[in-house]
């Protein structure tokens, strides 16, 4: 493909921006006017009723489940007198949550957020979001608690699998497109958890401390990009404190950054159990969610009393909060087109969406001797470990999804902490063993569960190939203590690799792990939590039906000693989770000022540290070459180059553009990426234009983005440590509003 058609398409798309923006402004004005009229007709009691909700689940003693509620995460009654519908809320980003099977239904499980991020594909993110949104609507819910965009600052965070990696451009872009897909179903999506919610240990009590500029250039930028692209109806604030102020009553975050600087028009809902005062309303919170989990009904009886006390600030904020909620219902289209339970779901079609995400998200980390793809002529294969005969692992917590009929297997993890009773590793019924047998119908394929190393070694020694599945289960509210594979899995890998030189390791993890066994195995796949069709997707990669194209959205450290905080802050503290019921304990700091904005690969670059695998890394069964670099300056940088498939297989490459130096500052930032699908011998010109915020720095003296004049250096590469082309251009000085 030549540059001309691409440029033509780009110009055509640009020409549409102004009319689209104008249409959006007209819609916004109409939604505002209609919401103002509705809220103006409400009594104070009716407005207050929109500002707090319950969990409609049978876990709270005498608290009744409201009539019309669907068992799920939340319910906020509507105002029937003026036609405002109730909010019916469900988790989460990876599919409609299982809720322990209380509804007697199931849903399609997308692969984990990290698997989606590994695709580097905004279109695939939007497609996955649209699928999950469709199932949400079909089940009668109108709010999906999706949009997790917290950056991976600590690879041990138990919730990393829900999120989209360590880079603000990648995470913000994919989160925004996923939200767009969800809301295309005329339902509301949240974005969460605002902000700096990067550790689960003591999440209700700790304070993540960070400077203003570093915060704006990292986590907050990810949220800002996602909100701009996706326009989520609601922002969910986080459990933790930020600079010693609870995120859900932090006026800097909610009033100054979100509502003033970014002009956000939706509403802010709390996380469940994250409200600590009625004053939170004045500080920017609009709605208390799941009030049974808080110490008091702060936005119920206590807010009613505050309004009755005559404080005009509360009256003004109640009106504003109610307006934001109603306006969002109208602007998303759900007000006039309410979902009804019992909608038809095409599970077969949706499973194929999950399969595409899984296939594109698998990362080939090692492939010595071109062991992969496997030859279907192999006569004797042994598959070992991690329930591979049953299905693929999934992450736990509120985002847990299970198919109709329930999980294929449940393994109790347990524990004495608050989440112990809910700590069960669930497996989706997509058996890698069955998929491998289908790919190799003429081979003898045996299975060993791996509990006995001697049995696995004996089978491996007699086989042509050994494929070991290993897992690391993670869940919200609990961080993993280190980056090892739990149980005897590392010893199992070592022993099997000694018995069979053709050993392939398939990782099913919630994030990075260390690999003391890496030099002993020729091939490694990172499959993450691979969702409803993960077994088939993994087999597709192993046998070459699909050429691997996943790229790491997070750095894999060589050891925890390379991290900004080698010891998890507060690891000796109780890891109180969702069932804390408003319990208060002394705070402890999580010092993000150590790395500041240098999250992930930027930290490794600044420290000149060599990771196990860098951000953006991933191998292919074909080869790609880059050439014809052109870097143009002006108000920003535009980088164009040619990508060619020089191998003999079709494949998808993900070229990445990194800023390496700006005037007076040596740094590293991802400023562009694009997945490129190429047939053998095909080439294509890629052109990427940088968001000026990624070139600039946050100015705390004159708040806003400052882009200094001067020369800016970039490289085009295959990952954060592998430049292929280098260039530079001069950029004019400019300033951008917050």
N, C-alpha and C positions, 0 to 999 in steps of 0.2 A: 504494500500500500504506500502510495506517495504521500507527501506532506499536504498537498493541495486539498484532497477531500477532507482530511482531518481539520485543516484550518477552516475550510468552508463550514463544516459542521459546528466548529467552535464559534465562528462568527454568527451563524444562524441562531445558536443557543443564546449567545449574548444579546442578540436583537430582541429576544423574547423576554429578557429580564424586566425591562421597564413596564410593559403591559401587565406582566404577572404581579409585580410589586403593586402597581396601581389597583389591580383587581383585589389583592389581599387587603389593601388599605380600605377599600370600599366595604369589604366583608367585615373587617375589624370594626369600622364605624357602625355598621348595621348591628353587629353583635353587641357592641357597647350600648347602643340606644335601646335595643330590646331588653337587655339585662337591666338597665337602669329603670325601665318602666316596670318590669316585674318586681325587682327588689323594692321599688317605691311603693308597691301595693302591699308588701308584706308587713306584718306586725313585727315588733322586736322579738317576740318569742319565736316566730317562724324563722327569722334570720338567724337567731342563735342556734336553732336546731340543725342548720346546715354546717355548723362549725365544729361538730364533734360526732364521732361514730363509734360503733362497737365491732367486736369480732363475733360474727354469728356462728359460733361453734359451741358444742356442749361440754366445755371445759371449765366453766366459770360459775359453778354452784347454782345459785338461784337466779342468775342473770338470764332472762328469757331470750330466745332467738326471735327477733322481730318478724312479724308477719310480712311475707313477701321477700324476705332475705333468702339468699342462696348460701349454703355453707361454703365459706371461703374466708379470705383475709379480713374483709371489712364491709360495713354497711352504714350508710348515712341516709336517714329518712328524707324523702322529698317533701315538698310543700304542695299537697294535693289541691288545696284551695285555689292556687294560682297556676297550677299545672307544671310545677318543677319536679322532675323525676328524682327518684332515689338513686344514690350512688351504690353500685354493687361491685365490689373490688376483689380481685384475685391476684395472687402471685403467678408468674414472674417472667423474667426475660427468656427462659429456655423452653417455655411451654406453660400451659395451664396447670397449676400445681396439683399434686395428688391429694393433699390434705388428709393423709392416712386413709384414703379411700372412702371418706364419709359420704361423698355424693354417689358412690357406686358407679363412677364413670372413669374414664381415662382420657389421655391426650397424647398428641405426638410430641416427642421429646427432641428438640434441637440439640446438636452437640453443644458443649460448653462454650461460654463466651470466649475463652482463649482459643478454642478451635475455630470459631468464627473469625476472630482477629487474625489468626494465622493465614486466612485466605487473602487478607489485604484487599478485599473486594467489596466496595460499597453496594453494588447491585445485588450481590448475594445476601448482604445484610438486610437490605430492603425486602428481598423476597422472603427471607426467613421471618422477618417481622410481620409481613402481611399474612403469612401462614398462621403464626401464633395468634395474631389479632383476629383472624377469621374464626379460629376455634374458641377464642374468648367470647366473641359475639354469639356464636352458636350455642354456648352454654348459658347465655343470659346475662353475662357480666358486661358492664360498660366502662370499667376502669381496670387497666392492667398495670400492675406495679412492676414495670420493666425499666429498661434504660440504665443499667448499672455501668457507670463510667469512671469509678474510682481507679486511679493509677496504681499499678503494682509497684509499691515502694519496698515491700518486703516479700520475697518469694515464699515465705512460710505462712502468709496470711491465709486462713482457712476459707476465705471467700474469693480468692483470686480467680477461681474457675468461672465465676459468674461475670467477671469483668473482661476488659478488652485490651489488656496489656499495659506497658509502661510509658508509652509515648502519647502526648496530648493530641497530636494531629491524627494519628491512627485511631486512637480510642474515641475521640470526639467525632470523627467522620463516620465511623461504623455505627456508633451509638445513635447519631443523628439519623442515619439512613434506616436503621432498624425501627426507630420511633416513627419515622414517616410511613414505613410499611404497616406498623400496627395501627396507626390512626387513619390509614386509608380505609379501614373498616368502620369508620364513624364511631369509634370508641376513643377513650382518653388513655394516653400512656403517661406514666411518670418518667422522670429521670432521677437517679439516685446514686449515692447517698451524699447529700450536699453538706459538708465537704470534708476532705482529708480523712476519710474513714478507711485507713489503710492497714489497720490491725484489728483483729477480733479479740485478742487478749484484753480483758477488762474494758471492753468497748463502751460500757455504760459509764465508766468512771475516768478513763484516761483523758489527757489533754494532748492533742497533736499541736505542737508549737512550731510556727513557721513565720518568716518575715513576709511583708506585703509584696515586695517585688518577686520573690521566689514563688509565692503562692499564685500570683497572677500569671506567671510564666510557665506553670506546670499544671497542677490539678484544676485550677479555676479555668485555665485556657481550654482544657479538655471539655469541661462543662459548657463553656461559652460557645465553642464550635458546635457541640451537639445540640444545644438549644437553638442556635441560629439555623442549623440544617433541618432539625426535626420538629421544632415548635411544640414540644411536649406540653400537654395541658396542665400538668402539675409537677412541681419539684418536691421530692421527698428529702427532708433534712435528716441528718445523721444522729447516731447515738452519742458520739464522742463530744468532748469539749474541743474548741479550737482557740488556742491562746487563752486557755482557762475559762472560756465562756461556752456553755452548751450550744452546739450547732443549731438546735431548734429554737433558741432564743438569742441568737447572736446577731445583733443589729448591723454589724459590719458586713456579715455575709448576706443576710436576708434583705435588709433595707437599702444598704449602700451599694453593694456589688450587684445583687440580683435584680432588684426592682428599680433602683435609680440608674446605675451605670448601664446595665444591659436592657433596661426598659421592659422587663418581663411582665406580661399581662395575665399569666395564669395564676394558680394559687399554690401556696406552700402547705403541704401536709406533713405531719410528723411521721417519723418511723414509729413503730408500735412499741410503746413504753419509753419514748424519748422526750416526754414533756415534763417539765419540772416546776412550772409556775403559770399563773394566769397572765403575768406580765409578758410572757412570750408573745402574746397577741400584739402588744405594742412594739415588740422588737422584730416583727415581721412574719411570725407564724400565723397562718390563716385557719388551720384546721387540726384538731387533735384526733388522731387515728387510734383505733383499738383501745379506748379509754380504760378498759378493764385492766390493762397492763401498766397503767400509770398509778401513782400513789393516790391521786385525787382526780375527780372529773373537772379538771381546771377550766375547760371551755364549756362545761355544762353548768352545774349549780353555782360554782364559784365565779364564773364569768357573768352569769345572770345577776349575782349579787353585786359585782363590780359595776355593772351597767346601772343597776338600780341605785347605786350610791351616788350617781350624778356626775361621775367623771366623764367629761365630754370626749376625752381621748379614746375611751373604750367605745363609746357610741359611734364615733367616726370610723374606728377600725372595724367594728362589726359590720357597718355598712359596706366598707371597702372589701372586706373578706367575702361577704355574701355575694357582692357584685362579681368578684373575681371567679368564684365558683360557678355562678349561673352563666356568666359570659363565656366561660370555657366550655360548658355544656353546649351552648348555642354554636360557638365558632367551630367546634369539631363535628357538628352535625348529629351528635347523639341525642340532643334534646328532642328533635323532631323525628327521629328514627330509632326508637328504643329497641335494643336487643331483647329477644324472648328466648327462654330456655327451650331446648328441644330442636334446635336447628340442625340441619344435615351437615355432617362432616365427611369429607372425602379422605379417609385415613390413608388410602393407598397413594393418592396424589401427594398428600402432605408428607408421607414417609419418604417420597422421592426428593422432596425439598431438603429434608433432614439428611438424606444420603448424599446429595450434592455438596452440602456444607461440610459433611464429614470427609468426603473424598478430597475436597480442596483444602481442608484444614490439616490433614495428616502431614507431618514434617519428616522427611527422610534425613536423619542426622548423620548416618554413616553407611557406606556401601563399598567395602573393600572387595576387590576382585570381581566387581559387578555381580555380586551374588544375587542381587535383586535387579530386575524382576525374576521370580522363580520360574524355572522351566516346568511346564506341565508334564514333562516326561519323567520327573522324579518318581521313583518307584516306592519309596518308603519314607514317610514323613511322621514325625512325632510333634504333637501340640501339647504344651505344658502350661499349667498354672492359671490362676486368677479367674476361675469359673468360666474358662473359655468354652467349655462344652455347653454352657447355659446362655451366656449373654455378655454384655459389655457394662462396665462399671459406670455409675453416675454419681454426681456430687450430692451432698445432703443439705438439709435445711429447708427454708421456706421456698426455695426454687425447685424442690424435688418434683419431678414429673414421673408418672407411670402410665403405661399403655392401658387401654381397656382390658379388664381382667386382672390388672395389677402387675407388680414386678415379677420377673422370671425367677428371681432368687433374692433372698434377704439374709444378710449376714449381720448378726448383732455385734456392734462395737462396744456399746455400754459406756460405763464410767460413772464416777461419783459426782461430777459437776452437774450444774443445772440442766445441761443438754443431754445427760446420760440416758434418760429414758427414750429420747428421740434419736439416739445415735445408732442408726442401722444403715449399713451400706446396701443400696438397692442396685440390681442389675436389670438392664433392659433386655428383653427377649430376642436378641439378635446374635445368634451363636457364631462366633468366629470359627469354631470347629466345623460346624455344618457348612459354612460358606467356603472354607478351605476344601472340604470334601467335594463340594459341588464344582470347584475350580479344577480339581485333580481327580476325575472320576476313575482313572486307571491306576491310581496309587493306593497303597495301603496307608491309611492315616490312623494313627493311634493317639490316645489321649492319656496324660498323666496329670492328676490334680496338683502335684508338686508338694504335697504335705510331707512326703517321704523323698528325700533327696536321692537315696539309693535307687528307688524305683525309676525316677526320672532319668538318672544317669544311665541305668541299664537300657532303657528304651532308646535314649539318645545315641548311645554307642552303636546300636544296630540300625540306625536310620541314616538316610541320605541327608536329611535336613532336620533341624530342631528349631521350632518356633516357640519362644517362651513369652507368655503374657504375664506382665507384672503390673501391680496396681498400687496406687497411693490414694486412699479415700480421704477427702477433706469435706468440711462442712462449716457453715456459719457458726459464729459464737466461740469457736475454738481454733487457735492456730496450731499448726503441726510444730513439734519441738525442734526438728531439724530437717534436713533435706535428704535423708536416707530413705530407701524403700523399706517399709515396715516388715516385721516378721523375718523369715529366713530367706527372703527373696534374693538378696544379694549373694548369699552363699549358694543358692540354687543356680543362679546364672553362672557363677564361677565354675561350679562343678559340672554343669551341662556343657559349658564351653570347652572345658578340658576333654570331655568325652567325645565331642563332635565339633570339628573345626568350622562347620557350616551352620552356626547358631545365629538365629535372628531374634532380637529382643524387641517386643512391642510394648511400649510404655503407655499405661492408662493412668494419667496423673492429673491432679488439680493445678499443677504448676511445675516449676523446675525441680529437678532432683539431681543429686550428685551421682557420679557413675564410676566408682572405684574399679569396676569390672570392664570398663570401656575398651581397653587395649586388647582384651581377650576375645571380643566378639567382632565379627566382620560387618554386621549390619544392625542398625537401630532405627526404629520408627517411633516417633512421638505421636500417639493417636488421641491424647487427651481423654475427655469423656465424650464418646463419639455418637451418642444419641440413638434414636429409634432404629436406625439401619447401620449401626456402627460395625457390626460383624461383617456385613457384606462390603462396606466401604473399605475396611482394612484388607480383606481378601482381594478386592479390586486393585489395591496398590501393590500388594505382595506379588500378584501374578501379572501385573503390567496391563490390566484392562484400563487402568487410569494411571497416567504419569504423575508422580507426586509433585505438587507445586506449593505446598504449605511453607511459610516462612515464620520463624519464631517471633512472636509479638512481645517477647520478654527474654531478657538475658538469663542464661543458665550459668550461675557462678560455679567456679571450681570447688569452693568451700564457703561456709558461712563466714569465715574470717575475712572474705573480700567485701562483705556487706557493710553499709554505713553503721549498722547496729548488729554486731555479731551475736549478741545476746538479746532475745526478744524482751523489750521493756515490759515490766510487770508480769513476767512469766510466773513469778511466785505468788501472784495475786489470783483471787477467785475469778474465773472467766464467766461472770454472770451473763446469761444470755437473755432470750426473749421472755423468760419466766421470772425476771427480776422483780416484777410487780412494784416498781418505783423505789426499790431499795437504794439507799444512798451509802456510799463509802468514800473514803478519802481519794482524791485524784492522784494520779502519778503521770509524769511527763513522758511523751514520746517525741523525742527531739528531731524534728524534720529540718532544723536549721543546719544539721550536719551536712546533708547533701543539697538542701535548698531546692533549686530547680533542676539540679543535675540528677535526675531520676534514671535508674537503670543504666543503659549504655552510656549515658553522659557521665555518670559517676565513674564507670570503668575507664572511660577515656581520660577523665580528669586525673585519675589516680594511676594512669598507665598500667592498669591491671589487666591480665589476660583471662577472660572467662573460659569456662568449659565450652560453651557455644554462644556466639554473639547474637544480639538482637538482629532480626532480619535474615538469619541464616536458614538455608534449606537446600537440599540437593535435588537433582532431577535425573531422569533416565536419558535425557538429551543434553545438548550443550548450547549455550547462547553466547553471542559475541556482541559487544557494544562498539559503536563508532560514530563519527560525524558529530561530535559534541559542538553545540553552539550555546553560549551563555549571553543573554541580552540583559542590560540593565535598564535604568530609568526610575520609575516609581517603585519597582520591585524587580525581582529576578524572574526571567523566563528561560528555562533550560530545555533544550531539545536535543535529541540524539536518536540514533538508529539502533534497533535491537534485531538481531538475526538469529534464527534457529539453525545452527550449523551441524546438528545431529541428524539421526535417522528416524526420530519419533516426534510426533506432534506433542506439544507441551505448553505450559503456561509459565512464563517468567514473571518476576516481580522486581523490576529495576527500582532502585531507591536513590533519591537525591538528598545529600546531606550538606548543610552549611557547615564549614569548618573554621572560617575566620571572617570576622566583621571588623570595622574600624576600631582599633584599640582593644580587641577582645578575641582571643582564641577560644573556640567552643565547638560543640557538635550538636546539630539539631537536624532531625528529619524534616525536610521542607516539601517533599513530594514523593509520591509512589503511584504506580499504576500496574495492575495485572495485565499481561499481554499474551494472548493466545496465538501461537504460531505453528503452522505446518512445517515439516522438514524443508529447509531451504528458503522459507519465507522470511521477509524482513518487514519492519514497520517503523515509522518515525513517531516518536513519543514527544509530546511537548507538555511541560508542567510549569505552571506559574505559581510562585510562592505567595502565600498569605503574608502580608507585610508584618503582621505581629510576630511571625517566626523569624524575621530578620532583625526585629527591634528588641528593645528592652523596656521593662516597665519603669517609668519615671515616678518616683515617690514624691518629688518636690513639686512637679506640675503633673498631677495624676493623669496618666495616659501612656500610650505607646510612643516611644521615641525611636526613630530610625535615623541614625547618623549618616551623613554623606561619606562616601568613600568606596573602596574596593571590597567586594564580598567574594570569598573563595568557596567553591563547592566541589564535591565529587559525586559521580554517579557510580554506584557499586551494587554488589550482590548482597551485602549486609553492612552493618555498622563499622566493620573493620576491614573491608575488602574493596578499596577503590579501584575502579577500572578506567575511568576518565576523570580528568581534573580540569577545572576552568575557573574563570573569575569574570566579573563585570562591575561597573561602577553604578551605584544607586544614589539617587538624589535624597537629600534630607527631607523627612516628613514627620508629622505627628498624627496620631490617630486617637480618637476619643476612647474612653475606657470600654 
